[in-house]
């Protein structure tokens, strides 16, 4: 079964910044995700739901892509970008934690289980609408403050 792949508004904006080999790696990944579904991803994150239903793929160098499955055969690319803990403004996981409503990385040991459920199916996430909406909100440019006139 072919997987329908959708990009959140945030992921679309992030993908627009990709160039050269990074862009080619992302396009190849999306094609692979369409064909293989959850098997195209590297591992699942560890933590409480929704985090434990999210899957990650290392594209190239420090670039990561995070995917959630709405239903079998329907995937959402939520966020993508560099993993750089030294630069929280650009770190893909800092963005992801905001999307999940968290301030910091979930506590606990990271085990990186396979993305697919034990029966080989996509790890569905019923909260997908909330995550996609938060991605949309994060993609909005910050509001400018009006300057006081003197």
N, C-alpha and C positions, 0 to 999 in steps of 0.2 A: 504494500500500500504506500502510495506517495504521500509525503508530508507537506502540508501547506505551511509556508513560512511567512510570518508577518514581523515587521519591525515596529517597535514602539517609536513614538515621536522622538524620544531621547536617543534611541539607537540610530534612527535615521540621521539626526544631526551629527552624532559621533561618526557614523559611516562616511558622511560627506567630507570629513577631515582626512580620511585615509588616502594615501597616494602610493604609487608604485607597487612594490612587493607586498606591502600591507594590504592594499586594496585588492590585489590579485588573490591573496590568501583568504580574505574575507569572502570574496565572490565564490571561490572554490569551496569554502566551508558551507555557504548557503546551499550550493548545489548538492554537496554531500548530505547535508541535513534533509533536503527534499527527498533524496533517494533512500537514505538509511535511517532516518529518524533518530531516536535516542542513541543508537550505536555510533553516530557521527561525533558524539561528544566524549570528552575525556573522563569526567567524573562528576559526581553529585556533591554538593556542599553538605557540611555537617551542621546541625543545629535544629531548632524547632521549626515547625511549619510557619511560614512558607519557605524558609531558607533550605530546609532539607529536601525540597522538591525542585530545586534549581540546579541546573547542570552547567558545567564550564568546559570550554575548549581553549587550549593554548593555541593561538594562531601562529605567531612568530615572535621571537624575542620575548618581550614582556607583555605583548598584546593578548588580552583575554576577551572572550565573548561569553555572556551569560544568557541562558535560554530557559524558558519555562514552557511546559506543555499544557495547553488548555484542555485538550481532549486527545484521544488517539488520532494521530495523523494531523495535528494542528499545533504548531510551535510558534512561540513569540521570542524574538531576540529582544531582550530587555535593555541591556547595556553592553557596550564594548569599549575597549581602550586599554591604556597601559596600566599594569599593576606596579605602582610605585608608592610604597608606604611613606617615603620621604616627602611626597607632594600630594597631600590629601585632596587638594583642589582638582587634581587630575587623576587620582587613583580610581580605577574602575570599581574596586571593592568599596571604597568610601561612598561612591554614588549608589552602589547596590544596597548598602546598609540603609541609606536614606530612603530608597525605594521600598525597602522592607519595613520602614518605620523604626529603625534601630539607630542608636548613636554610634555604636562601635561594633566590631566583629563579635559574633556570638562566642561566648566562652565555651570551653571544652576542647577535647582532643579532636583534631581534624583527621578523619579517617579516609576521605576521598573514595567512597564506594562507587561502583559503576553507575552510570546515569540510568540505564534501563532498570526497570523493576526485575525481580527474580525471574518472572515469566517472560522476560524479553520485551515487555511493553513500555510505552512512554510513561513517565511518572506524572500523571495528571495533577493539576493544581486548581482547586475550585476557586481560590482567591485571585485568579489571574486578572479579573477586571480591575480590582483595587490596585494591583501592581502596575498595570498598563496606565491607569489614570495617574498614579504617582509619577511615573516616567514622563507623562505629558506635562505635569506640573513642574517637574525639575527642568524640563527643556525650555520653559518659558524664560525669556530674559528677565533679569532682576529689574524691579521697578526703580525708576529714578526718583530721588527725593527732590521735591521742589525747593528751590532756594528762597530763603526769606528775603524780602526786599527791605532795604533800609531807607 
